[in-house]
Amino acid sequence: MALQTCNLHHSLVPHLLPFVLLLLLHAWGGCCHPQCLDYKPPFEPRQPLVFCKEYSKFGCCDLEKDGEISAKFYTIMDNFDHSGYEACGRYIRSILCQECSPYSAHLFDAEDANTPMRMLPGLCGDYCSGYWMQCRYTLSLLLEDSGNPQQFANLTATIEEDRKKFCDYLELKDKQYCYPNVLTNTELNANLGLVREDPTGCLELCLQEVANGLRNPVAMIHAEDGTHRFFVAEQLGYVWVYLANGSRIDRPFLNLTHAVLTSPWAGDERGFLCIALHPRFDEVRKAYVYYSVSVKKEERIRVSEFTLLTADDNQLDHSSERTILEVVEPASNHNGGQLLFGRDGYLYIFIGDGGRAGDPFGKFGNSQNKSTLLGKVLRLDVDNDDGTPYSIPSDNPFLHEKEARPEIYAYGVRNMWRCSIDRGDPSTGRGGGRMFCGDVGQNKFEEVDLIVKGGNYGWRAKEGFSCYDRKLCLNSSLDDILPIFAYPHKLGKSVTGGYIYRGCQMPNLNGLYIFGDFMSGRLMSLKENVASGEWQYREICMGGDQTCRFPKLINSYYKYIISFAEDEAGELYFLATGVASAKARAGVVYKIVDPSRRAAPGKCSFKPAPVKIKGKLIHFYPKEEFVINKKPTTTPIPTTSTRKTTTTTKTPPRRKTPIIIIKPPMPTRKTIRKTTLQTTRKTPPTTALKTTSKTTIKPTTVPTTVQKAKETTPAPTTPTGYRTTIMTAAFTRSAQTPIIPTSPTRKHGRPLQYAPITTSKSLTSAQPPPSPSTTSMKRPKVALTSERPAALTTPRPQYWSLKPTTSGYKPQRPPVNTTPTKTQEEGQRLGEKLENTGGANQVYKRPRGRSRGSKRGRGGRGGRGGRKLRAGSVRLVTTDGLSDRGRLEIFIRGEWGTVCDDLFTSKAGSVVCRQLGFTTALAVMKRAALGEADRNVRILLDDVECEGGERSLLECKRSRVGKHNCSHGEDVGVICG
């Protein structure tokens, strides 16, 4: 029966072959990236390869794997005489060595862990023809360890004499990535192994979710004791211990919630702000904390010392608190909040200037006044044995200056938020001990400083490189130290200092200072030019789905970047939240990952020291959907071209409609498990989805938004064989068009939605495997059997709702009522100032009675039959006569005007569509995609943020009527349905 089925399939395949090949060409829509067969990035082997030498600098083989390939080659060549060796040796070697190619995952069709992998690399057509003409009977030798020899011999016998069938089986239709073209493709190999960049020069990185459910995580530290634990502090006053495997101990390391002064309102800068462990923590067993406290209704900053419990290495003794330092805070903002130990063993404390706006205290402000500790960097010796809380290091710069506080190490700082010590280059040690800080600016510039002893960092005379107080700025005695980098508020309004990467796993990032902005959500980097001493700025964006298509990786993050951190091994992380409130469990810890290159296998391995646990372990479950688990997409809603602005946000390119078909089960490697495990996840019919993909955040431009409100799920198909699956896919391709959701990324604090990327995978050829040969060799018979397992999916968290959209991006975070308005947001910080906090949201109710002041010319009357319009009425203006789409205009105070697209999401679009009688908003179109209004039409609303249940836009969070910072090039449009 099996033989009859095989013959039947063989008779059908030639007729279907042209049709299937056409489908393959259309289905191939995604761009590829360097990836190995273990689904990880390529690497430089620790020792040069001997056999596959061309991949010694960058590829997917170490010396051990190179030896295995060499042994297989010589085993195969034992079947040849001299002439056969001369004719076929180069083909056999080249095909075997493609396992070492940096593009091996693509050559073997293994980029998708949910689909079968080829047994041999995909060849280019011309190369395959040459291989067939000279060595077509050698194919079975390459596959001799694959399974049942007799079965494979029967299959290969059907194609070995037919060049077309032979190459249909071996050929890779993508002419750029097939072998050997992949070696000579200039575009593919130009920056191979370097950090991937988008067309604007933005560095494309990915993320791994490490911890979630945190309430404003403000700091993450490690003990440097070999356990590879890390400690995460929440603004509320909790500190939690996480083990190297990601599990959290259920008992807090510290609980100061009873003493910490903070509040649940978004942007409150007070609270538990930092923790530092003694550099010899495993011996000294002491921790130091920095938090806000109220003493007799007076707000203060307190730095305290705690001792570890004798019986528990994962909990501090709460009764052991000893106050090291207290400083009175004249205002509730600008609290500073950094503690760290330098290489000299001293404790460094970073305190803000006292708050309010412009450091208005005294003649020169607190920061320039060395008789106060506000606006300073302090250095203390906490290892003294004389019973006092601390002593002054003998080389502190102002120890002997009259009227200067001896604790001061540097001054002239405004509100430093997150500082770090450079570990130094792993090879040379260069740069070790340098101290980097982000200093939050006033209203124009944010800066990054390199802290040195006795340095004056200029505030309030200067903000960044520019003068703030002109009189002080021109004072010849200022002698200030300029920042290494400063950026204007169009890029962000509250810098969050970061770290220089010195880890092992991502060699491309070595020496890169990575930092961010709390308000805009922008990730940034600086790289030092060693020769000139200058620092080069490069923005960091999230790689697209193809770039981040590796196990456990994601490509979106919550906007409010609170802090950065490094673990014991030197890998970098950042802490962010979707809601800047001390009570909201929206905080996540992300690990930064470079998908372009990894360290050689085994180079970065470590074994954590054992940790004695008291209590229970809470296992970590990621909430974000891994990029590798995302489904293929269908055609996106078309968008119009974007307008030109001073800066650009990258919008993923539109793709033609792919034909989604299931790939046939190609023969798989012997080393891969034969069991195929699939886990399906039920998706609620209506859910809210958020994601970022390719978050290229460049100054001041908002990308076109496209969101769909419906998702379709493809009907499952069960392949029953190599040819059967090909035919099933060919005849049912119309049913294989699932939609994948997209999500907003953020820019300047605004959620952005991007035009979707549509990707699909090509199928392997429909032909059966080739057969053994006669070219002066033995004819082993081999079979073609195993399959690769499918990847597991991750269940969605309960609090998410799944709102399908058109692009293959991540699920959207749920909105929370405590999200600040723009005016609050611009004045808030866990990294921002409060002095600019302005007007609250205004909701204008419809006036009762008839308004006599309205004029028909300004739209005072409108609608049908001259009926007087209600304030907040909306309409869609379009030139194509369609009633369900167009530029949004709103009626307020007797006139029609437009709405700016800043912060405008599909929830606001749904409010509009329901007013017009539709069910929901199919898409929100930004950057005047549905047309710009004339100059004489006013922009009436900006920064509109809706929860989705409001009756009109006037009930949503928004700016005041008529107040905006945009042009008609940012008029928002809506498509209803």
N, C-alpha and C positions, 0 to 999 in steps of 0.2 A: 504493500500500500504506500509506504514511504517513497519507494522508487517511482511509482506511478504519479504521485503528487509532484515529485521533483520534475519529472518529464513534462507534466502538464504546465507547470510554471515556466519551464524553459521554453516551451512552445509559445507561450503568451508574451514573454518578455521582449522578443525582438519587435513585436508590433507596438508595444507600449514604450519602447525605449526613447524614441524622439520626443514623445509627449512628456515623459518623466524628466528627461534632461532639460527640456524647456522649463519645467517647473523648478528644477534645481537652480537654474540661472536666475529666475525671477525671485526665488526665495532667498537668494544670497544677498542680504541687504546690510549686514552690520560690518563695521570695520574691525579689524583684528588687532591683537596686541601680543607682545611677548608673554609667553606662558609655557610652563613645563607640564609634563604629563601627570605630575602630582598636584596639579592645579595651583601651583605657587609661581611667583616670579622667577626668572632666570638669575644666575649668579656667576661670579668669577670663582673658579675652583681654587682651592687652597694650594694645590700643586698642579703644574701644567699637565695637560693630557698627553698621552703617548701615541694613541692610535687615532682618535678624532681630533687632531691637533688644531684644526681650524676653529674649534670652540674652546680653546684654552683661556681666552680672555673673557668670554661671556657666553654662557649657554646653560644647559640643563644637566650636565654630567660632571661628577667628581671623578677622581682617579680610579676609584673602585668600579664605578659603572663603566668607565672607559675600558677597563680591563675585561669586564664581562662581554662587552661588544667585540673586543678584539678576539677573545676566545671563540665566540660564536662565528666570527668571520673565518677564522682558520679551520674550524670544524667543517664549515660549509665548503671551503676551498679544497679540503681533502678529497672531495668528490670529483675534482677536475684534473685533467692532464694539463700540460703546459699551454697548449693552444686555448683551452677553455679558460684557464687562469688569465691569460692575456686578454681574452675577449670580454670576460664577464667580471673580473675582479673589481674593476673600478665601479661598476654598477652595484655590485653587492655591498662594497664598502660604503658608498655614498648613501644607499638606502638605509643601511644599518645605523649610520652615524646621525641620521636625522632625529634620533631620540635625543641627541645632544643639542639640537638646534634651539635657539631661543624662541623660535616659533613652532616648536614641536607639537604643542597642544593644538594648533591650527592645522598643521600638516596631518595629524592623526585624527582630526575632527573630535578633539577631546575638550574643547573650551566649555562645553555645556556638560556638567556632571550628570545631567538627567538623561543623556542620550548615549547610545552605543558609540564605542571608539573604533576607529579603523585598526586593522592589524598591521598595515603598512602605510608609510607616509604618502600623501597625495603628490603625484608627479605631474609635471607639465606635459602637454600633448606631444610636443616634438621629442622631448626626452623619453617619454614612454614608447613612442614609435621606434626610436633607436634601440631601446631596451628589448622591445619585442622582436625586432629583426635579428638581433645578435644572441639574445639570452632568454628567449621567452619560456624555455622549459626549466628555468632555474627557480621559478616562483615558489614551487613546493618546498625547496630547500630553505627558503626564507621563513616558511611557515611550518617547518617540520615539528616544532614543539607545541603545536596549537591544539591537538586533540586527536580525533579518530582519523588515522591516515587513510583508510579505505574510503570513508565518506568524502574527504577532501579531494582525493584522487578522482573520484567520480565527477565532482563539481568542476574541477579545473580542466578536466578533459573536454568540457563543452566549449571552452573559450580559448584554449591555447593556440589553436590554428586560425583564429579569427582576430585580426589586429584591432578591429573596431570594438569588439566585445572585450578584448583584453584591456585596452586602454580606457574603455568606459568604466571598467572596474577599478583601475589604478589611478586614473586621472583626477586631479583636483581642478574644478572648473574655474576657480578664482585664479586668474593668470598671474596676479601679483604675488600671491602667497604660495603657489605650487613650487615644488622643487624642480629645477635649480633656480628659477627666477627670483625666489625669495632672497637669494644670496646677492643678487645684482641690483635689486630694487633700491635706487638711491634714496627715495623718500623713506623707506622702511628702515634703512640702515644708517641714516644720517646721524641720528641722536640715540642710537640703540644703546640701552643700558642707562641712559640719563633720565632724570625726572621728566616725565611727560609734560608737555606744555600745550595749551590751547593756542589758537591763532593770535590771541592778544598777548601771549607771553606769560599767562597765568600758570603757575605750577599746579599740576593736577595730582592731588593726593586723595586717599580714601581714609575711612575710619573703621574702628572696631568698637562696638558698645561694650563697656566694661562694668558699669554699675548704673542703676536707675532708681527711680522712686525717691530721690533725695530732695530735701527742702533747702534750696539755695546753697549748694555745696560751695563753700568759700575757699577751702584749702585741701590739698592732698599731699601727704608726706610719707616717707619711709623711714625705717629704723636703722638701715645699714648694718644689720646684724646677721645677715645670711638667711633670714627667714623669708625675704621677699614679700613680707606683709606690706600693705599700705593702709594709711589712716586717713579717713575723709571726715572733714569737719563741716557741720551745717551751721548756718547763721543763727539758728534758734538756740544753739548751745550744746548740741550732741556731737560726739566724735565716735566714729565707727571703725572697727578693725575688719579689713578684708584680707583673706589669705591668698596665696599665690594662685590657687585654683579658681579664684573668683568668688568663693563663698564668703558670706559675712557672718561674724559672730553676733548672736542675738543680743548680747549684753553690751551696752555702750562702753567704749574706752573711757569716756568722760561725759558726764551729764551736768551742765551748768545752767540749764534752762531756768532754774529758780533765781539765778543771780543776773543773767544776761539781760541787758536793756535793749529791746527791739520791739517791733510791732509787725502786724500782718500786712500793713499797707505797702503797696508796690514801691520799691525804690528806697526804702528806709536803709540808710547807710550804717546805722548802729546795729550792734549785735556781736556775736562771737565771730571774730574776724581772722584769727590765725592761730596756728599751733606750731611749735618747733620742738623737736626732741634733741636732747643733749647729744653732741657728736659721739660720745662714748656711752650711748644709751644702754648697751648690754651690761656695762659696769656701773655707771652712775645712776641709771634708772630714774631720770628726772625729765619732766616735760614742762614747757613754758607756753603760756597762752596769752592772747591779746583780746580783750573784749570790752564792750561798753557797759557801764554800770551807773546807777543812780545812787548818790550818797546825799541824804538830806535834801532831796529835790535838786541836786546839782549833778549835772552829767559829767562823767569822767571816763577817761581811758585807763584801764587797769591791765598791768602785766603781772602775771602770777606764776609761781612755780608749784608743780605737783610732783609727788613721788609715786612710783609704781608700787602696787600692792605686793607684799612679800609672797603671797600664795597664788597670785594670778598675774601672769605676764601680759595679759590683755586688758587690764583695767587699772586705772589710777586710783590712788587713795584720796577720796574726796575730802577727807578731814585733814589732809596734809598741805592744803593751800597756804602758800606764803606770798604775800604781796611784795613784788620787786619794785614796782613803780606805779604811781598814779599821776595823771595829768588832767587838770580841769579843762573841759571842752566848752568854749563860749557859745558854740552853735551845734546843732545836731548832725551837721554834715562835715565833710573833710576830716574824717577820723583816721586817715591813714590805714594802717592795719597789717603791717608786715613784720614778721619775726624771722630771723635766720641766723645761723652760726657761720661765721667766716672760716677760712682755712687757718686763721690765727687762733681759733677756739673761742673768740669773743662773741657775745650776743649782740646782733645789730637790730635796732628798733626804728621803724619808719613811722613818723607821726605827721599828720596833716597840719595845715596852717591855722586851724581853728574854725573854719567854716565861713558862711556868708559868701559875699561876692567881692572879689578883688582884694582880699586880705586887708580889710579896713582898720586893722588894729594898730594904733600908735602912729608915729610919724612915718615910719618906713614899712609897717606891717610886721607881723610875727616872724615871717620867714627870714627877713634880713636882721632881725633883732636876736643877737646871740645870748641875751639874758633870759630868754624863754625857750622851752623845749618844743614849742609848736613850730611846725614847718621845718623839722630837722631830721637828720639821720643820727641816731645815738649809738655809741659802742660801749658796752658794759662787760665787766669781768664778773661772771656769776659763780666762779669756782673758788671764791675767797672763803677762808675758814675762820674769819674773825667774828662771825655772828651777824654781820650786817648783810642786807639784801644783795648788795653788789659793791664792787670797788671800781675805781677808774684805771684803765690801762695807762701805763706810764708814758706811752707815746701818743696819747690822744692829742690832736692838734691844738686845742684851745685850753689845755690844762693850766697854763700859766698866764692866760690873757685875762686882764682885769675885767670884771663884770660879765665875763662869758661863762656859761655853764660848762663844766669840765666834761660832761657826758657827750657833748656834741662832737660828731665825727665829720659831718658835712651839713650845709645849710642852704637856704634859698630854694627849698622844694615846696611845692604847692599841696599835692595830695598823692603821694606815690602809692600806686596800687599794683602790687605783685613785682617782686624782685627775685633774682636768682644768682647763684654762683656758678661760673663756668667750670666744668670739670677739667677742661683742657683736652687737647687733641689726644686720642687714644694712643697714637704712635709716638708723637714728639712731646706731648705735654704742653704745647704752646697754648697760651690763653688761659691756662688754669688759674683760678682764684679771682678772675675779673667779676665785678658785681654789676649786673644790669638791672635797671628799673624803668618801669613805665610811670610817667608823671602826668596825671590828668590835668588838662588845660582849663582855661577860663571860658572863653567864648570864640576862640579862633583856631588854636593849634593844640595838638596832643604831641607828646615827645617821649623819646626813649633816651635815657641817660646812662653813662658809664660812671659809676660812683668811685671817687678817689678821696683820699684823706685830705681834709681841710677844704674841699671844693665848695664853691659858691655857685649854685645852679640857677641863679638869676631872678627867681620869682620874688617880689611882684614887679621888679623892673622890667623883666622880659617874660614873654610867653612864647615858647619855642625859640625861633631865631629872631622874632620881631619884638619891638618895644611894646610894653603894656602901660607902664607908668613912664611917660617920656622924660620927666624930670629926673627920676632915678636912673633911667636907662642911659642918659647922657653923662651921668656922674663918672668921672674918670677913675674913681676908686672902686668901682663895681667889681672889676676883674673876675667876671663870671666864666663858668665852663659851659660851652655850648653843647646841646644834645648831639648825639650821633645821628639822630633822625627825628624829624618832626613832620606831621601831616595835618592838613587843614580839616575843618569840620565837615566838608562835603564827603570825606572818606569815613568819618566816624567822630564821635563826640566824647568818648571816654575810653582811653587806652587801657588795656589789660596787659601788663608786662608778661613776658614768657621766658623761655629757656633757649640756650644754644644746644642743639642736639649733639650728644656725644655717645649715643648708644651703639650697639653692635649690629642690630638686625637690619638697619637701613643705611648702608654706607653712603648712599647718595646725599643724605641729609647732614652728614658730618660738617660742623661749623656753621650751620644755618640757624640763625636766631629766629625763632617762631613766636609770634605774639598775636594779639587780636584787639578787637574793639568791642566793648560791652554793648554800646548803643546800636551800632550798625550791624553787628554780627560778622564783621569782616575778619578773615584770617590773613595775616601778612608775614613777611619774612625779610630778614636783612642778612646779607653775606658780605664779610669783610674782604676788601682788597688788601692783601698783606703788604703789597709794595707801597701803595699810596695811603693806607690807613683809612680810606673812605669805605662807607657801607652802601651796598647796592640794594635797592628795594625791589622786591618781587611779591606780587600778590599770590595768595594760595586759594585755589578753588577746588571744589569737589569734582573728581573725575566722573565721567559719564558711566552709564551702566556697563559698557564694554570694558572700560578701563578698570573698573572696580569689580569685575566679575571673578572674584576669588572667594574661597570659603570664608564665611563669617564677616565679610566686609559690607559696609553700608556707605552711602554717599550723600548723607544729609545730616544736619544737626540742628539743635535748638539754638535760637538766635542769641540769647544773652550770655556772652562768654564771660564768666565770672573769674576764672583763674586758670593757670597752667600748672603742670606738675611733671615730675619725672620719677620713675620707679628706681628700685635699687640697681637695676641693670642699665639705667640711663635712657630707657625708652620714654618718649614724650606723650603727654596726655593733656587734655583740657577739660574743664568743668563748665557746663552750660545749663541753662534752664529755659523753659518756655514761658514761665511766669516769674517775674522778679519779686516774689513775695516769700518771706521767711516761713510761711505756713503751707505753701503749695508744693506738693510732691511731684514736681515737674523737672527735677534736676537729674542730669545724666553725666557720667564720666566717659569720655571718648579717648581711645588710643589713636594716635596719628600713624598712618601706614603709607609707605611709598610702594605702589604696586609695580614700579618699573624695575626694581632690582632688590634682591635680598642678599643676606650674607650666605656664605657657603654652608651647606648642611653640617651641623655639628659644631660650628664655630661659636655660636652664641648659646649653647645649651648650658644649663645650670641645674643643680639639685637643691631645692630650698631646704634649709635646716628645719627639723621638726618643731612644731609649735604645740605646746600643751594647751588644750582647749577646756574651758569650763563653761558649761551652757550648751546651747545648740547651734548648729550651723544652718544658715539660711542660704540655700543654693541660688546661684544667679541664673536668671532666665532673660535673655534679651527680648526687648519689645519691638525693636525695629525689624523689618523684613530684610533679610540678606539680599543683596543685589543678585546673587547667583540663583536665588529662588524666584525671582520675578518672572512673570509670564510674558510671552511675546505680545506685541501690540498690533492693532490695526491702524487704518488711516487716521491721522489727526485732522481736526478741523482746520481748514486752511486759514493762514494768517497773512496779513498784508505786510509790506516792508516797513522796517522801523525807521524812525527819524534819526537824523544825525545829532549828536550832542557832544559835549566836551569829553565825556567818557562813555564807555559802553559796557553793558552787561551781556555776557555771552548767552545767546539763545541757541539751543540745540538745533541743528539743521533739520529741515523737513525732509522726510523720506517718501519715496513712492510707496504705494500700497503693496505690501508683500503678500505672497500666497503662503499661508501657514500650513505646512504639512508635517506629518510625523516621519522622522527618519527611520529607515529600515534598520533592523538590528544587525549592525556590522559585526564581523567576528572580533572578539575581544582578546586582550592579553591573558596569558595564562595566570599571571600574578593578580589579576583582578577577580574579585568575588563573583561567582556565577549567579548569586541570588539578586534579584532586582527588588529593592524595597521602595515602596512609594507610600507616602503619607499625604492624604488630602486634607484640606482645611476648608470647612464650611465658611462661606462668606455671607455676612448678613446682607439682606437686600438693599438697605440704605445705610451707608456708613460714611464717615468723614475721613478723608485721606489726605495726608501731607507728605511731601518729600522735596528734597533738593537733588538735582542731578546737575553736575557741572555748574557749581556755584561760582561763576566767574564774576566776582563783585568788583566792578570798576566804578569810578566816581560818577555819581549823579544820573545814571540812566536806568530806567525801569524796563524790563523785557516785556514782550507781548505775552499776555496771559491767555491760555487756552485751557479750559476745564470742561470735561464731559460729566454728565450726571448719570450715565447708565453704563453698566458693565455687563459684558456677556461672557459666559464660560463655555469653552469648547467641549463638545461631547467627547468623552473618553474613547480611545480606540485601543484595541488589544492586538498588537501584531502577532501573527501566528507563524511567521517565517520571513525569510529575507525577501523573496519575490512577492509574497502575499502582502506584506506591508507596503511595498512600493505601489502595488496596484490599489490597495485600499487608500493610500494617501493621494494617489492621482485622481481617483474617482470621487473622493469626498473632501477635496481641498476647500470647497466652499464653506464647509462647516468648521474648518480649523482656523477661525479668525478671532481668537480671544483678545480682549482689550485689557491693557494694564494701566493702573492708575499713575498719575503724576502728582507732584506736590510742589508747593512753593518753596523757594529758597529765599534768603532774606538779604536786603540791601538797605543800609541806612535805617535799620529798624523796621523795614517794610517787608511784609511777606511777598515774595515774588513767585509768579508762576511762569513756567517756560513752555514754549512750544514743544510738543512731545517728540521723542525719538522713537522710531519704529525699527525694531530689529527682528531678524529671523535667521535661522540657521539653514545652511544648505544640506541637502541630503547626499549621502554617498551613492555611488553609482548603483544602478539596478542590476548589474551583472553579477553572476556567481563568481566564486574565486577561481583563479587560474589553476592549471594542472602542472604536473611534473614534466620533465623534459628529457632531451636526448643529447645535449651538448657535452659529450665526453664526461659523463658523471653518472653516479648512482641515482636512482629515482626513489627517494623516500616518499611515502604517501602520508599526507597529513590532513587533519580535519580542522574545521572552523567552527568553534562552538560558543565560548562563553560570552556573557554580557556584563556591562558595567552597572553598578547599582545606581538607582536614582537618588537625588539629594533629598534630604528631609526638609520639610517646611517648618516654620515656627508659628505657633498659634498667636493670634492677635491678642493684645491685652483687652480686658473687659471694658475698659473705659474708652476705647476707641470706637468710632463709628466709621464705617467704610463707605466713603463717597467716591465712586469710581470717576476717574477722569481719563484723558486720552493718552497719557504718556507713561512710559515705563519707569516711574519714579516711586518714591517712598510714601508710606501712609502718613497722613497728616495728623499732627498733634491736635488734641482736643482744645478748643478755646476755653478759657477760664475767665470768669467775670472779673477777676482782680487784675486783668491786663491793663496797664496804664494807658492813659490817653497820650497823645503826642506831646502836649504841653507838660504833662506830668513826666513823661518819659525823658524829655530833654532836660529836666531838672533832677532826675533821679540818678542814683548810682548804688549799686554795689560797685561802683566805679564811676559815678557821675555826681555832679554838683546839684544843689537844690536851690541855689539863689535865683535861678531863672524861672522857677515854677510859676506858670501863668494861669490864665483863665480856665475854668472848668468847662466841661461839655455843656452845650446849651441846646435845649429842646424847645422849639417854638410851637406853641399850640395854636390851633386854628382860631382866629378871633371870632367872637360871637357877633352876630349882626352883620350888616352890610358895610363894607368899607367904601367910603366915598372918595378916598384918595387914589384909587387904582385907575390906571389909564389903559385904554384898549391898546394903544400903541406899544405899551410895555408888557402886554400880556396880562393885563389886569383882568380881562375877561377872555375866556377861551373855551376850548372843548366844544361839545355839541350844543347847538342852539344858543351860543353866547352865554352858557351857564357859567357862573362865577367859579373860578378854580379854587380849590382848597390848597393852602400852603403845604408843600411837600408832594404835590402831584408831579407825576413824571411822564415823560414821553420818549420814544425812540425815534431819532431823526435819521433818515437814510435817503439815498438817491435812487435806489433800485426798486422802490415800491413795496418792499417786504415789511410786513407789520410786526414780525417777531424778532427783528434785530435792528440795530442802529446805534448811533451816538446817543448817550444818555443825557437828557436835559431835565432839570428840576425847576419847579415853579416856587419861588420864595419872594415874599415882599413885592408882589405885583410884577415880577419879571421872570422870564425863562433864562436859565443859565446852565452851564456845563458843570460836570463833576470831575475833579482830578483823579487820576488812577492810583495815587499813592495809598497803600494799605487796602485798596478796594479788592475784595475777594468774591468768590462765588456766593458766599452767604449774603453779602450786600446785594449781589445780582439777583438772588432769589427774592429778596424783599421787593426789589423793583418789579420783577416779573409777576409776582402775586398781585401787586397793585394794578398791573395791566391785564389781569385775568388769566395769566398763564400759571402753570403748575410750579415750574422751577426755572433756574437759569442753566442753560446748557453750557454756556461759556461766557467768560468775562474777557473782553478784548482791550488791551492796554495800548499806550502810545498812539492814540488816535487811529487805531487800526480800522475803525469804521467811520473815519472822517473827522476832520477838524472843524470847529465852529469858526465863524467870522470873528474878526477882531472886535467888533462892536458888541459881541455877546460876552457877558461877564462869566468868570469862573466863580461859582457860588459856594461850592463845598470842596474840602480837601481833607485828607486823612480820615476817610470814613471807615469805621470798623463796626461791623454788625455781628450780632450773635445768630441772626437768622429768623428770629421770631418777631421782629419789630414790624409795625404797620407802615412805617415810612422811613426814609433815610434820616429824617430829622430826629428820630428817636434813637439813632445809633450814636456811638461815640464818634466825635468829629471835631474839626476846628470850627471857629466862629464863622458865621456866614460872611462870605466875601474875603476871608483871610486865607491866603494860600501862598505856596512858593513854587508854583508850576506855571506852565504855559499851555496853550491849546494843543500843543504837540503831545500833551499827556491826557487829553480828553478820553474818558473811559467809555467803552461801548459794551453792550450786553446782547447776547443771543438767548432768547427765551424759548421754552418748549413745554 
